[in-house]
Amino acid sequence: MSNDQPRARAVFSTEDFSLLREAVAHYMSEIKDQPASIKFAHLYHRLGRVAPSGKA
């Protein structure tokens, strides 16, 4: 009997990251004058590295 653990399955698909990035972009426009907007801008850019939009 082997002690190998089964490989974990991905929680999000590439399409999910694109949807999350779109949602974050919308939320950023709602909170653009608040201090938290900087954190969401960083999250937006990190999500773009995971699933680039392909837009120039």
C-alpha positions in Angstrom: 0.0 0.0 0.0 1.4 3.4 -1.0 1.4 6.5 1.2 1.1 8.9 -1.8 -1.7 11.4 -1.4 -3.9 12.0 -4.4 -3.1 15.3 -6.2 -5.2 18.2 -5.1 -7.7 19.5 -7.7 -7.6 23.1 -8.8 -10.2 25.3 -7.0 -10.5 27.9 -9.8 -10.4 27.6 -13.5 -8.6 30.2 -15.8 -12.1 31.5 -16.7 -12.8 32.1 -13.0 -9.8 34.3 -12.7 -11.0 36.4 -15.6 -14.4 36.7 -14.0 -12.9 37.7 -10.7 -10.7 40.3 -12.4 -13.8 41.8 -14.1 -15.6 41.9 -10.7 -12.6 43.5 -9.0 -12.4 46.1 -11.8 -16.1 47.0 -11.3 -15.7 47.2 -7.5 -12.6 49.4 -7.9 -14.7 52.0 -9.8 -17.2 52.0 -6.9 -14.5 52.6 -4.2 -12.0 54.7 -6.2 -11.8 57.4 -3.6 -11.3 55.1 -0.6 -7.9 53.9 0.8 -8.9 50.2 0.2 -8.8 50.9 -3.6 -5.1 50.5 -3.6 -5.3 47.0 -2.3 -7.9 46.1 -4.9 -5.7 47.6 -7.6 -2.9 45.3 -6.5 -5.3 42.3 -6.5 -6.5 43.3 -10.0 -2.9 43.2 -11.3 -2.1 39.9 -9.6 -5.2 38.3 -11.1 -4.0 39.6 -14.5 -0.8 37.7 -14.1 -2.7 34.5 -13.5 -5.2 34.9 -16.4 -4.2 37.7 -18.8 -7.2 39.2 -20.6 -5.5 39.2 -24.0 -6.6 42.9 -24.5 -4.0 45.4 -25.5 
